[in-house]
Each structure stands twice: as C-alpha cells, then as structure tokens.
Amino acid sequence: MTTRLTLICHGRTTARPSAFPADEPLAPDEILKIKELVPLLGKPDRVLSSPAHAAWQTAELISENFLVDRALADINYGRWSGARISDVQASEPESLAEWMDNPDFVPHGGESHADLLARIGAWLEPRLGERGHTVAVTHPNVARAAIIAVLGAPPQAFRSIDVEHLSIADLRSDGRRWALRSLGRLGLP
C-alpha cells in the first residue's frame, strides 16, 4: 500500500481583497464548492487541518473527525497580518520587495519563507511511511512549500508556483521519497 497525501488549500475567506490573511472565516459562497469537492476525495484514512478558521471549516466539511495540526499553519505574517498589501507597499516598499525576493528576510517580525520551507519539509519527512490516504487542509503557501520540498527545488522557486484556494496537491510516497502526482483544482473549473 502506498502513502497518499492530498493537500487541499482552504476556500476563499472573508478577508479584504489583496490583504495579508488574519485568520478570517470562509466566504459563504465557498461552502457549496467545498461540498461538491468532498465526494471526489473518496474516504480518506485521516483528515488534518491547519488551526486557521477557514482551514478547519473546510476540514469539517470533509470529515467530522479531523485533527488540527499546528505545523500546517500558514506563514506567520507578523505585524503585516490583516494589512492591505497596497498599504505595506506604500509604507515599506523596500521591505516588501526584499521579502518577496529573499527567502530569509523577515521584515514583519513573523516567519521567513525559508522558515516555512523548513517547517513543512520537517512535517513531510515522518509521513513518508504513513500508510493510507491523508487529507491535509492548509494554505496556498504551505502547498507551495510542500511542492518545493518534494521537488528539491531551491527556496527562490517559492514565488514561481501559483497555488489557488481549493487547489489540490496530490503527493505519493513509496516509503523512501515523495513524488508530486498532480496539482490542480479537483473537479472545479
């Protein structure tokens, strides 16, 4: 039996457009989309969720018996959480530009991209031999980090991977290594 890990990015939230997330709930119209997605997942052996509101709301629609895993949390945006990107661009243009280009830079007091990559790489490692199908509801940034870890890509590739809400990253393991089987929006246009 192979190990299957399906990363699902939670649905869109009520956050203001073009703002750094701040633990908002799902947008009401996302719930129907998620309900349509659930039958396509089959019956997973386990469901995990980020501690974020939108993630556990999504996980709850997939399974009543999900577990919250803090390692699946989104990148910590520090003092930028909830701020509009345009406001940060206006007040801290150099810091925002450096943060976008340098995986180790942390101008907001939160977590760097390199820190996120290390956290997710460490989270993936013990799951190599975890038999069955795990669904993990998380965030686009976490899915990007997992893809980089699986492919062995450099941290600079982080901004080159476009992951949307309700995207699915399907990973498989033979017990020795992970492989990216597919990336997309399962059953959604």
Sequence and secondary structure as in RCSB ss.txt:
>XXXX:A:sequence
MTTRLTLICHGRTTARPSAFPADEPLAPDEILKIKELVPLLGKPDRVLSSPAHAAWQTAELISENFLVDRALADI
NYGRWSGARISDVQASEPESLAEWMDNPDFVPHGGESHADLLARIGAWLEPRLGERGHTVAVTHPNVARAAIIAV
LGAPPQAFRSIDVEHLSIADLRSDGRRWALRSLGRLGLP
>XXXX:A:secstr
  EEEEEEE   BSS TTB   S  B TTHHHHHHHHGGGG   SEEEE SSHHHHHHHHHH SSEEE GGG   
  GGGTT BHHHHHHH HHHHHHHHH TT  TTSS  HHHHHHHHHHHHGGGGG  EEEEEEE HHHHHHHHHHH
HT  GGGGGG    TT EEEEEE SS EEEEEEE TT  
